[in-house]
């Protein structure tokens, strides 16, 4: 059997040595190992405490969704301060005709006859307990979008993966917990203290997620294009002249640029 193009690519680089102690010690749910038996006809599933879908208080969910052509894209070469033309752009409708801009109606039924779990979108499955990975149709849609549009030229087998979170702060907190160990000055050696590189002007929500874990926050200088790679206060300067009295050299970097 001939190999596909993806099969000829190398395996992704193993970075598991960066995982925290807690993350390395995680194991699959023992209860979910029994799920394979629930596919047998006549076997009832009581292990997860799944509520009867007829008790869900919604029959359908409906929404009116805007289509992409509602908005006119801004130029790809924005300037600061913005030009007069760019500054005049507004998202607010200027006329009654614009208020009736392109949209489509979306209706989610209580039950769907679709048998493919990756295409089945209904309230009976969306409101039910699911896997930790997330709602299958949403997960696989976003993953395929990321692979085909954001990283179409990946150079490793399987391509990029995604993780569904409740928002950026939730996702950042999970990443910090997965990739760093908690540190306390009353319990741990300073050489075990982990650090986080970030821009000198950073989102405080992210910093406040990392600081309670005892991480050493190390700011890096920026310029008009983001974090500086070299020069006084740049990334190279911070790492080469690292102060080990404050902890180990970081392996994590947080940047929005």
N, C-alpha and C positions, 0 to 999 in steps of 0.2 A: 504494500500500500504506500503510495507516494506521500511524502511529508508536505504539510501545508507551509505557507510562508512563515507563519507564526511559530511552527514547530522547529524551524531552522534557527530561530533566534536563541541567544544564550539565556539562561535563567537569570532572573533579577538578582542583583547583588544582595548578599545576606548581611543585613545590618542588625541582626537580633542581639548583638553584644551591647547595643545602646539601650535595650529595654530595661525597665526598672525591675527590681527584685519581685515586686508584687505581680507585674505583668508576666514575668517568666514562670511564675508559680500558678498562673491561672490554668484551669482544666475545663474541658467541656462539661456541660450539665449532665449529671448522671441520670436525671429523670428523662431527659430528651433522648437518651439511648433506647428508651422503650417505644419511642414514637413510631418506629418501623412496624410494630405490631398493630398499631391503630388502623392501618390500611386493610387489615383482614376483615372481611364482611362479618358483621355481628359483634365486633369488639367495640365496646363503649369507651370513650375517652373521658376519664374523670381526673386524671393526674394534674392537668393544668387549671382545673376549676373554670372551664370555659362557660360563659353564660349562654343561655339559649338565645339565638339571634332574633327570635320573635319578641323578645323583651326590649330590643333596641327601640328607642322612642322616635325614630325617624323612619318614614316610609321612603322618601327620596330626598336628595339634596340637589338644589338647582342654583345656577349662577350664570351671570352674563359676563363673558370674558372679552376683553379688548383684543383686537387683532393687531399684528405688528404695524400695519400701514396707518394706524391711528396717529403715530408720531413721526415727525420728520427728523432724521438723524442729524446730530450736530456735526460740525467739521471734524475730521480726524487730526487736524493740526491746531488744537486750541492754544491760545496765547494768554499770558497773564501780564497785565490786566486784559480782560476780554475785549475784542473789537466791538464797535458799535452794533454790527450785525449780530454777533453772538450774544451780546448783552440784551438785545431786544427779543430773543427767543423766549417764548412762554409756553408752558404745558396747558394753560387754561384755554378753553375753547373761546374763540372770538365771535362766533355767530351761532344761531340756532341750528344751522346746517352742520357745523362742526360738532355740536353736542350730540348729533345722531351719527357719530363716527362709527367705523366698522367694528362689529362685535359678533360674537357667536354665543348661543345658549348651550350650557352644559348641564346635563341631567345625569345624576348618579342614582341608579335604581337600588332597591333594597336587595334584590337577588339578581344575579346575572347567569345566563345559561352557558357562558364561556367556560370551557374546560381547561384552557391553558392558564395556569396560575400567574404567568407573566403578563397576561392580557386581561385577566379578570379583574374588573373594577366595579365593585358594588359595596354597599354598606355592611352586608353580612360578613365580608372579609376585612374591610377597612377598619371597622369598629371592634373587631374581635382581637383577642390576644394573638400575637404573632411571634416571629423570630426576632432575635436581637439585631439581626442585619437590617430589619426594616420592612416596610410594605413592599412585596416583590415587584409589582408593576412600576412603582416609583423608583426603587433601587436600580432595576435593570435599565430603565429609561435613562436615568441620569448617568449611569456607568457607560452606556453605549454612546451617549452624547459626549461625555468627556473623552472617550477613546477616539471617536470619529471626528470631532471638531476641535478639541483643545489639545490632544496629544496624538494626532494621526500618524506621526512618524516615530513612534517609540521604538527603541532598539533592544527590547528584552521580551521574553516569552510571557504571554498572558496580557500584557499591556497594563496601564494604570488601573488601580482600584479606587473606590470611593468609600466614604463612611458617612451615613446619614446622621445628622445631629439636630439638636433643637435650636441651633444658632451658632454664630461665630465664637461667642464666649464659652458656650458649652463644649464646642469642638476643641477649642484651644485648651480648656481645662483637662479634657480627656487626653489630649496629646501630651500635655505636661506630665500627667500622672503615669502615662505609658512609657515615657522616655526619661524620667528623672526620679530619684529617690528622695524621700523627705529627709531633711537634715535639721538637727537641733544642736545648738551650742552647748547644751547641758548634757548631751548624750553622745555626740559623735565627734570624731576628729576633724579638724579643719581641712585636712587633705581629702576628706570624703565629701566636702561640700561642693555641690554642683552649681554651675553658672548658666546664665542666659544672656546671650548677646542680643542687643536690640538697638534700634536707632535712638539717638539722643532725645528725639521728640516722638514718643510712642503712645499707642492707645493704652490708656490707664487701666481699662478693664482687663487687658492681658497681663499687665505688670502685677495687678492686684491678685490675679489667679496664681502667679508664680511665687510671689514674695512670701506668703504664709507657709510654703513648703521649705523655706529656709534657703532658697536659691539666691546666689549672688548676681544681682542685676548689673550687667556691664554695658553702659551706653557706648555707641560708636557714632562718630561724627557723620554728618550728612551734607550734601550740596543740592543743587537744583535737580539732580537726577537720582537722588536717594542716598543710600548708605555709601560712604566713600571707601574704596578698596585700599587706598594708600594715603600717605601724608600724615601729618600730626593728628592724632585722634582717630585715624582711619582704622579699618579692620586689621590690616597687617600690623600697624603700630600697637594696637591693643593686645593682639595675640603674642607678638614677639616680646613685648615688655610686660607680660602678664605678672601680676602681683600674687604669688602663690600663698601669701599670708592670708588671703581672703578666700582661698579655695582652689580647687583644681581648674585647669583650663577648660572652658565650656566646649561641649559638643552640640549644643543647641543654639540656633539663631532664629530670632523672630523679626520678620521684616514685612512691611506692606508695600515695598517698592521693588 
